[in-house]
Amino acid sequence: MGAALPLGDPVPRDGSLPGAVVDPTTPLSAYVHIPFCRVRCGYCDFNTYTADELRGARREDYAGTLLREIDLASSVLSAHPRPLSTVFFGGGTPTLLPARDLAVIVATLRERFGLEPDAEVTVEANPDTVTPEVTEELASAGVTRLSIGMQSAVPEVLRTLDRTHRPENVATAVHAARDSGLAVSVDLIYGAPAETLDHWRRSVEAALALETDHISAYALIVEEGTALERRIRRGELASPDDDLQAAMYEHADTAFEQAGYGWYEVSNWAKTSADRSRHNLAYWRGHDWWGFGPGAHSHVGGVRFWNVRHPAAYAQRLAAGDSPGAGLEIPDEQARLLERVMLRVRTVEGLPVSGLAPESRHAVAGLVADGLVDGREAVRGNLVLTRSGRLLADAVVRALTA
């Protein structure tokens, strides 16, 4: 059901943002959290709930509850109105809600905030929940992009991850989305216990055969408190192997590049710059976003805030006319610098050397010498990771912020 929320200062009952310095020229995005899953995957620590865990909340009422938070957010931001440049429905499994509910949410966001003429509107989907009728309804509602949770093409790997979809349903979902005029992305996970390099090659080949616009590939991280972590602790499964995960990343990067996909963030590849996830780019570039839904996090005007976790508590707060916010913080300059380095250094755009603290710039020459940072880009004053640097991105960040 997700990791515990951070501590922070109380959120005012009206949802106002003390200390916010809102720049009306900063793009604004919306993240919409749909916390429902049929089955919880063993590796997942997101704030999600199966039917028997909802206690006090009903999935049928969820869209109406979200609309209350949309009303509250539009009121809070009314002094500096901005249309939304991107909207992202994540989860959980957003497509467990009826497509008509997702359409109502998009329509309300458009009514309360406005959408940029070329706004990107993405919905994450489990392949088993995607039909031509669903994609047609989503496209008619203004959704522009479907992100499909493929994870693997190998049944035994899917079983290890507790994924319940059939591999062949991924192609069916991709074709339905494409036929409805939606851009399509697929998500992969590598490094599952007992997954071999041959397994991974099969998944990469299957993903490329789909000819989607975008591919994400994430290394499996064993999060504390998940079912997967408990199985590994009991010795039922082996821990992911770092060297094998590195080999899998290198194989995927080479295969994607040969197929015409360019990396633009450590775990993301797109056919063209227009196919990149603009919503994720908004996070990496430090834009503003409001996160709707239980446990969702937001960043507006330099203020970070987050909602209560359980759907029942979330609904109760909003039904009473109160903000669902659980806490907020205003990061200091040191925290902002660390975050900026962590996010920007992972992108192909890179991080301007001038954006580093003066005492950290001396580390750049060593990172170039170690083959982790592109030397030609560094001479131009920009930090861009090499492939080896992408594999050791966390170490690069530590060196730049020590």
MIPA-556239 format. One record per residue (C-alpha): residue number from 1; residue in three letters; z, x, y. Coordinates in steps of 0.5 Angstrom, whole numbers. Each point is the difference from the previous one (the first is absolute). Example, Ala and Ser with C-alpha at 12.3 -4.5 7.8 and 13.67 -1.06 7.14 Angstrom:
(1 ALA (16 25 -9))
(2 SER (-2 2 7))
***
This chain:
(1 MET (0 0 0))
(2 GLY (-1 6 5))
(3 ALA (4 6 2))
(4 ALA (6 -2 5))
(5 LEU (-1 -1 7))
(6 PRO (2 6 5))
(7 LEU (6 -1 5))
(8 GLY (-2 -2 7))
(9 ASP (2 -3 6))
(10 PRO (1 -8 0))
(11 VAL (-7 -4 2))
(12 PRO (2 -5 5))
(13 ARG (-1 -7 -2))
(14 ASP (-6 -2 4))
(15 GLY (-4 7 -3))
(16 SER (0 3 7))
(17 LEU (-1 8 0))
(18 PRO (5 3 4))
(19 GLY (-3 7 3))
(20 ALA (-7 -2 -2))
(21 VAL (-6 3 4))
(22 VAL (-6 -4 -2))
(23 ASP (-6 3 2))
(24 PRO (-5 -5 0))
(25 THR (-6 5 -1))
(26 THR (3 2 -7))
(27 PRO (-3 -4 -5))
(28 LEU (4 -5 -4))
(29 SER (0 -2 -7))
(30 ALA (3 -5 -5))
(31 TYR (3 2 -7))
(32 VAL (1 -7 -4))
(33 HIS (5 1 -6))
(34 ILE (-1 -4 -6))
(35 PRO (6 1 -5))
(36 PHE (-2 -3 -6))
(37 CYS (-2 3 -7))
(38 ARG (-1 -3 -6))
(39 VAL (3 6 -4))
(40 ARG (3 6 4))
(41 CYS (-4 6 -2))
(42 GLY (5 5 -3))
(43 TYR (-2 6 6))
(44 CYS (1 -5 5))
(45 ASP (6 0 5))
(46 PHE (-3 -4 6))
(47 ASN (3 -7 2))
(48 THR (-3 -4 -5))
(49 TYR (3 -6 -4))
(50 THR (-2 -4 -6))
(51 ALA (1 -7 -1))
(52 ASP (7 0 -3))
(53 GLU (2 5 5))
(54 LEU (-1 -5 6))
(55 ARG (6 -4 0))
(56 GLY (0 -4 7))
(57 ALA (-7 1 2))
(58 ARG (-6 -3 -3))
(59 ARG (-7 3 0))
(60 GLU (-3 -7 2))
(61 ASP (4 1 7))
(62 TYR (-2 7 2))
(63 ALA (-6 -1 4))
(64 GLY (4 -5 4))
(65 THR (6 5 1))
(66 LEU (-5 6 2))
(67 LEU (-3 -5 6))
(68 ARG (7 0 3))
(69 GLU (0 7 0))
(70 ILE (-7 1 3))
(71 ASP (3 -5 5))
(72 LEU (6 4 2))
(73 ALA (-4 6 0))
(74 SER (-5 -3 5))
(75 SER (5 -2 5))
(76 VAL (3 7 -1))
(77 LEU (-6 3 2))
(78 SER (-3 -5 5))
(79 ALA (2 5 6))
(80 HIS (-5 5 -3))
(81 PRO (-5 -4 -3))
(82 ARG (-5 4 -5))
(83 PRO (-5 -3 -5))
(84 LEU (1 3 -7))
(85 SER (-5 5 -2))
(86 THR (2 0 -8))
(87 VAL (4 -5 -4))
(88 PHE (2 3 -7))
(89 PHE (3 -5 -6))
(90 GLY (4 4 -4))
(91 GLY (5 -1 -6))
(92 GLY (2 -2 -5))
(93 THR (-7 -3 -2))
(94 PRO (-2 -4 7))
(95 THR (-5 -4 -5))
(96 LEU (5 -3 -3))
(97 LEU (0 -5 6))
(98 PRO (-5 -5 0))
(99 ALA (-6 3 4))
(100 ARG (1 -6 5))
(101 ASP (7 2 1))
(102 LEU (-3 7 2))
(103 ALA (-5 -3 4))
(104 VAL (5 -4 4))
(105 ILE (4 6 2))
(106 VAL (-7 4 2))
(107 ALA (-1 -6 5))
(108 THR (7 0 3))
(109 LEU (0 7 1))
(110 ARG (-7 -1 3))
(111 GLU (3 -6 4))
(112 ARG (6 4 3))
(113 PHE (-2 7 1))
(114 GLY (-8 0 0))
(115 LEU (-4 4 -5))
(116 GLU (-5 6 3))
(117 PRO (-7 -2 -1))
(118 ASP (-1 5 -6))
(119 ALA (7 -1 -3))
(120 GLU (2 3 -7))
(121 VAL (3 -5 -4))
(122 THR (2 3 -7))
(123 VAL (3 -4 -6))
(124 GLU (3 4 -6))
(125 ALA (-1 -3 -6))
(126 ASN (1 0 -8))
(127 PRO (-6 0 -4))
(128 ASP (2 -6 -4))
(129 THR (1 -5 6))
(130 VAL (-7 1 3))
(131 THR (-5 -5 -1))
(132 PRO (-7 -1 4))
(133 GLU (4 -7 3))
(134 VAL (6 5 2))
(135 THR (-5 5 4))
(136 GLU (-4 -5 3))
(137 GLU (6 -4 3))
(138 LEU (3 7 2))
(139 ALA (-7 2 4))
(140 SER (-1 -7 3))
(141 ALA (7 1 3))
(142 GLY (-2 7 3))
(143 VAL (3 5 -5))
(144 THR (-5 6 0))
(145 ARG (3 4 -6))
(146 LEU (3 0 -6))
(147 SER (4 5 -3))
(148 ILE (0 0 -8))
(149 GLY (6 3 -4))
(150 MET (-4 3 -6))
(151 GLN (5 6 -1))
(152 SER (-4 2 -6))
(153 ALA (-5 -2 -5))
(154 VAL (3 2 -6))
(155 PRO (4 -5 -4))
(156 GLU (6 4 -2))
(157 VAL (1 3 7))
(158 LEU (0 -7 3))
(159 ARG (6 -2 -6))
(160 THR (4 6 2))
(161 LEU (0 -2 7))
(162 ASP (1 -7 -2))
(163 ARG (-6 -3 3))
(164 THR (-3 -6 -3))
(165 HIS (-7 -1 2))
(166 ARG (-6 1 -4))
(167 PRO (-4 6 2))
(168 GLU (-6 -4 0))
(169 ASN (2 -5 5))
(170 VAL (0 6 5))
(171 ALA (-8 0 0))
(172 THR (0 -8 0))
(173 ALA (5 0 6))
(174 VAL (-4 5 4))
(175 HIS (-7 -4 -1))
(176 ALA (3 -6 2))
(177 ALA (3 3 7))
(178 ARG (-7 4 1))
(179 ASP (-4 -7 -1))
(180 SER (5 -3 5))
(181 GLY (-2 5 5))
(182 LEU (7 4 0))
(183 ALA (1 8 0))
(184 VAL (3 2 -6))
(185 SER (5 5 -2))
(186 VAL (3 2 -6))
(187 ASP (7 4 -1))
(188 LEU (1 5 -6))
(189 ILE (7 3 -2))
(190 TYR (0 7 -4))
(191 GLY (5 3 -4))
(192 ALA (3 -5 -4))
(193 PRO (4 2 -6))
(194 ALA (-4 2 -6))
(195 GLU (-6 -1 5))
(196 THR (-5 6 -2))
(197 LEU (-6 3 4))
(198 ASP (-5 -3 -4))
(199 HIS (4 -7 1))
(200 TRP (-1 2 8))
(201 ARG (-7 2 -1))
(202 ARG (-2 -7 -3))
(203 SER (4 -4 6))
(204 VAL (-4 4 5))
(205 GLU (-6 -1 -3))
(206 ALA (1 -7 -1))
(207 ALA (2 -1 8))
(208 LEU (-6 4 2))
(209 ALA (-5 -5 -4))
(210 LEU (3 -6 4))
(211 GLU (-3 3 6))
(212 THR (5 -2 5))
(213 ASP (1 2 7))
(214 HIS (6 3 -1))
(215 ILE (5 3 -5))
(216 SER (7 2 0))
(217 ALA (4 4 -5))
(218 TYR (7 1 0))
(219 ALA (4 5 -4))
(220 LEU (6 -4 -4))
(221 ILE (6 1 3))
(222 VAL (6 -2 -4))
(223 GLU (5 -3 5))
(224 GLU (7 -1 -1))
(225 GLY (3 -6 -3))
(226 THR (-7 -3 -3))
(227 ALA (-1 -1 -7))
(228 LEU (-4 6 -1))
(229 GLU (5 4 2))
(230 ARG (5 -3 -5))
(231 ARG (-5 1 -5))
(232 ILE (-1 8 2))
(233 ARG (7 1 0))
(234 ARG (2 -3 -7))
(235 GLY (-6 5 -3))
(236 GLU (-5 -6 -1))
(237 LEU (-5 3 4))
(238 ALA (-2 7 3))
(239 SER (1 1 7))
(240 PRO (-7 1 4))
(241 ASP (-2 7 0))
(242 ASP (-2 3 6))
(243 ASP (-5 5 -2))
(244 LEU (-4 -6 -4))
(245 GLN (1 -4 7))
(246 ALA (-3 6 4))
(247 ALA (-6 0 -5))
(248 MET (-1 -7 0))
(249 TYR (0 0 8))
(250 GLU (-5 6 0))
(251 HIS (-5 -4 -5))
(252 ALA (0 -6 3))
(253 ASP (-1 3 7))
(254 THR (-6 4 -3))
(255 ALA (-3 -6 -3))
(256 PHE (1 -5 6))
(257 GLU (-3 5 4))
(258 GLN (-6 1 -4))
(259 ALA (-1 -8 0))
(260 GLY (0 0 7))
(261 TYR (7 -1 2))
(262 GLY (3 4 5))
(263 TRP (8 1 1))
(264 TYR (3 -3 6))
(265 GLU (7 0 -2))
(266 VAL (4 4 -6))
(267 SER (-1 -6 -5))
(268 ASN (-6 -4 3))
(269 TRP (-7 1 0))
(270 ALA (-6 -4 3))
(271 LYS (-7 0 0))
(272 THR (-1 0 8))
(273 SER (5 0 5))
(274 ALA (-1 -7 1))
(275 ASP (2 -1 -7))
(276 ARG (7 3 2))
(277 SER (6 -5 0))
(278 ARG (1 -1 7))
(279 HIS (7 -3 -1))
(280 ASN (3 6 -4))
(281 LEU (-3 5 6))
(282 ALA (4 -4 5))
(283 TYR (6 2 -4))
(284 TRP (-2 7 0))
(285 ARG (-2 0 7))
(286 GLY (7 -3 2))
(287 HIS (-3 -6 3))
(288 ASP (4 -7 1))
(289 TRP (1 -5 -6))
(290 TRP (4 -6 -1))
(291 GLY (2 -1 -8))
(292 PHE (1 -7 -2))
(293 GLY (4 -2 -6))
(294 PRO (7 2 -4))
(295 GLY (1 7 1))
(296 ALA (-6 2 4))
(297 HIS (0 6 5))
(298 SER (-2 0 7))
(299 HIS (-2 5 6))
(300 VAL (-1 -3 7))
(301 GLY (1 4 6))
(302 GLY (4 5 -3))
(303 VAL (5 -4 -3))
(304 ARG (0 -1 -8))
(305 PHE (3 -6 -3))
(306 TRP (0 -3 -7))
(307 ASN (2 -7 -3))
(308 VAL (5 -2 -5))
(309 ARG (-3 1 -7))
(310 HIS (1 -7 -4))
(311 PRO (-5 -5 1))
(312 ALA (6 -5 0))
(313 ALA (4 3 6))
(314 TYR (-7 1 3))
(315 ALA (-1 -7 0))
(316 GLN (7 -2 2))
(317 ARG (0 4 6))
(318 LEU (-7 -3 3))
(319 ALA (2 -7 -2))
(320 ALA (6 1 5))
(321 GLY (-4 3 5))
(322 ASP (2 7 0))
(323 SER (-4 6 -1))
(324 PRO (0 3 -7))
(325 GLY (1 7 2))
(326 ALA (6 4 -4))
(327 GLY (0 6 5))
(328 LEU (-4 4 5))
(329 GLU (0 7 2))
(330 ILE (-3 4 6))
(331 PRO (-2 7 -3))
(332 ASP (1 6 4))
(333 GLU (-5 5 2))
(334 GLN (2 5 -6))
(335 ALA (-1 -6 -5))
(336 ARG (-7 -2 4))
(337 LEU (-2 7 -1))
(338 LEU (1 1 -7))
(339 GLU (-3 -7 -2))
(340 ARG (-6 2 4))
(341 VAL (-1 6 -4))
(342 MET (1 -3 -6))
(343 LEU (-5 -6 1))
(344 ARG (-5 4 4))
(345 VAL (-1 6 -4))
(346 ARG (-2 -4 -6))
(347 THR (-6 -2 3))
(348 VAL (-7 3 1))
(349 GLU (1 -1 7))
(350 GLY (5 5 0))
(351 LEU (6 2 4))
(352 PRO (-1 3 7))
(353 VAL (4 7 0))
(354 SER (2 -2 7))
(355 GLY (4 -6 -3))
(356 LEU (4 5 -4))
(357 ALA (7 2 3))
(358 PRO (-1 7 3))
(359 GLU (5 3 -5))
(360 SER (-4 -3 -5))
(361 ARG (-7 3 2))
(362 HIS (1 7 -3))
(363 ALA (0 -3 -7))
(364 VAL (-8 -2 0))
(365 ALA (-2 7 -1))
(366 GLY (4 0 -6))
(367 LEU (-3 -6 -3))
(368 VAL (-7 2 2))
(369 ALA (1 6 -4))
(370 ASP (3 -4 -6))
(371 GLY (-6 -4 0))
(372 LEU (3 -6 1))
(373 VAL (-3 -1 7))
(374 ASP (-7 0 2))
(375 GLY (-1 7 4))
(376 ARG (-6 -2 4))
(377 GLU (3 -7 2))
(378 ALA (7 4 2))
(379 VAL (-4 4 5))
(380 ARG (-3 -6 3))
(381 GLY (8 -2 1))
(382 ASN (0 -5 -5))
(383 LEU (4 0 -7))
(384 VAL (-4 -3 -6))
(385 LEU (2 1 -7))
(386 THR (-4 3 -5))
(387 ARG (0 -3 -7))
(388 SER (5 5 -2))
(389 GLY (4 -2 6))
(390 ARG (-1 -8 -2))
(391 LEU (4 2 -6))
(392 LEU (5 3 4))
(393 ALA (0 -4 6))
(394 ASP (8 -1 -1))
(395 ALA (1 7 0))
(396 VAL (-5 1 6))
(397 VAL (4 -5 4))
(398 ARG (7 4 -1))
(399 ALA (-3 6 2))
(400 LEU (-3 -3 7))
(401 THR (7 -4 1))
(402 ALA (5 6 -2))
***
